[in-house]
Amino acid sequence: MAIDEIEEIVALALTFVVHVIGAGALIWAMLDRDDGGRGMRGWWPRDDRPGGPPPGPGPAPGG
């Protein structure tokens, strides 16, 4: 084997390992349910909490 072939094999193996680690981290983050089951909804404040501004007027009848 030439040096170029060994470098190519190492580069491909490193790319594969990095992708496997990244996929594992993503799956682990999706399955980790320490947030009470809220998922991504817990990242932003809720829009339907009491005491918010009243809704605006509806559309005019007869369009």
C-alpha positions as CSV (number, residue, x, y, z in Angstrom):
1,M,0.0,0.0,0.0
2,A,1.2,3.4,-0.8
3,I,1.1,6.3,1.7
4,D,-1.7,8.0,-0.3
5,E,-3.9,4.9,0.1
6,I,-3.3,4.8,3.9
7,E,-4.1,8.5,4.2
8,E,-7.3,8.0,2.3
9,I,-8.4,5.0,4.4
10,V,-7.7,7.0,7.6
11,A,-9.6,10.0,6.3
12,L,-12.6,7.8,5.4
13,A,-12.5,6.0,8.7
14,L,-12.4,9.3,10.6
15,T,-15.3,10.7,8.6
16,F,-17.3,7.6,9.4
17,V,-16.5,7.7,13.1
18,V,-17.5,11.3,13.4
19,H,-20.8,10.7,11.6
20,V,-21.6,7.7,13.9
21,I,-20.8,9.8,17.0
22,G,-22.9,12.7,15.7
23,A,-25.9,10.4,14.9
24,G,-25.6,8.8,18.3
25,A,-25.6,12.2,20.0
26,L,-28.7,13.2,18.1
27,I,-30.6,10.0,18.9
28,W,-29.5,10.3,22.6
29,A,-30.8,13.9,22.7
30,M,-34.1,12.9,21.2
31,L,-34.6,10.0,23.6
32,D,-33.5,11.9,26.7
33,R,-36.7,12.8,28.5
34,D,-35.5,14.6,31.6
35,D,-37.5,17.7,30.5
36,G,-40.9,16.3,31.6
37,G,-41.9,15.3,28.1
38,R,-42.2,18.8,26.8
39,G,-39.5,18.4,24.1
40,M,-38.7,21.6,22.2
41,R,-41.9,23.3,23.3
42,G,-40.2,24.1,26.6
43,W,-37.6,26.3,24.9
44,W,-40.0,29.1,24.1
45,P,-42.7,30.7,26.4
46,R,-46.2,29.6,25.8
47,D,-48.6,32.0,24.0
48,D,-51.8,30.8,25.7
49,R,-51.0,31.7,29.3
50,P,-53.8,33.7,31.2
51,G,-53.5,37.4,31.6
52,G,-52.4,38.0,28.0
53,P,-53.8,40.8,25.8
54,P,-57.4,40.2,24.5
55,P,-57.8,38.9,21.0
56,G,-58.3,41.5,18.3
57,P,-61.6,42.0,16.4
58,G,-62.6,39.2,14.1
59,P,-63.0,39.6,10.3
60,A,-65.8,41.8,9.0
61,P,-68.9,39.9,8.0
62,G,-69.7,39.6,4.3
63,G,-66.0,39.6,3.4
